Amino acid sequence: MAKSKSSKKISKDEKPSKPKIGERGEAWFRIIVAIISGIILNVWKVIVCILSVLNWIVVVFSGKRNKGIANFCEYWNTETYKYIRYLTFVSNQRPFPFSDIERISQFEK
């Protein structure tokens, strides 16, 4: 008896499933993510610290906060939060650059 091969077609909306690497493999991959994202976030942190001081000076002299600087810093806040949650196994959402960059909150006046 010949076994018939069933041809399963994948629709355009359906994505092929990723091979599962398991918890142990995911733990090893988190080390790579920790190193790469950690370097990026630390360089970004220096920029955020400098911009925070500049924003503070702008607020002292002009009385207005700079929305662009605040939004840029919020992206760093969000990505750092995702980084810590990912490394502590609270979440499986990978931080930047392994996922899209996003921010949690909006600029408040």
N, C-alpha and C positions, 0 to 999 in steps of 0.2 A: 504494500500500500504506500503510495506516494503521499507525502504530507503536502498539503496545499499551503502556499505562502499567502498570507493575507497582506494586502498592500494597504497600509494606513496612510492616508494623505493628510498632510498638515495644512490647515487653512492659513490664510494670510494673517489673521489675527492671532493665531495660536503660535507660541514660540516653542521651539524644541527644548526639551528639558535639559538642564545643565547636569553634568555628572555630579553626583553627590560625593563629597570628599570625607564626610563624617566629622564627628566632633574633634577627633585627634588631628586630622588634616586641617580643619578650620583653626585649631589652636596654633598650629605651626604657621599658618598663613597670617595669623594675627601678629606674629613677630615681624614679618616683612612689612605689614601695614604699619606697625608701631614705629619701625625705623624710618620708613619713607615719609609717612604723614607727620611723624614727630619732628623731623628735620624741617619740613615745610612750615609747620605750625610755629616752630621756634623762631625761624627767620621772620615769619609774619608777625609774631609777638613783638619783636623789636620795632617793626614799623608801626604797629598799633600803639606801642608805648610812646614813641616819638609823636605820632599824630594826636594822641590823647593830651600830651603837654601843649602842643600847638593849639588844639581845640580849646583847652582851658584858657590859654592866653587870649585867643580870639573872643571868648565869652567875657573875660574880664574887661577888655577894652571896648568891645562893640555891643555887648549885652545880648548877643544872639548866638545860638549854637549853630554849628555848621552841619547841615543835614547829611551831606556827602560823607564827611568824616565819621559821623555817628553810624551811618549805614554800613560803611566799610568795617568799622570795629564790630558791629553786630554780626557780620558774616564770620569774623574770627571767633567771636563768642560762641556762635552756633556750632561751628566746626570743631572747636575745642571740646564742647559739650558732647558732641557725637563721638569724638575720639576717645574720651574717657569712658563713655558708656560702652563703646565697642571693645575696648581693651579689658574692661572688667566683666565682660560676658553678659551685661545687662541687655544689650541689643545686638542684633546682627547687621544693623545698618552701618556700612563702612563709611569712614570719613573721606573727605577730599584728599587726594585726587582719585580715589577709587569709587566715588559716587558724585552726583551733581552737587554743586555748591548751593547752599540755601541758607536762609536765616529764619529764626523762630519768631522773633517779634519785629514790629515796625517802629519807625522813628516816632517818638511822641514829642509834641511841642511843649 
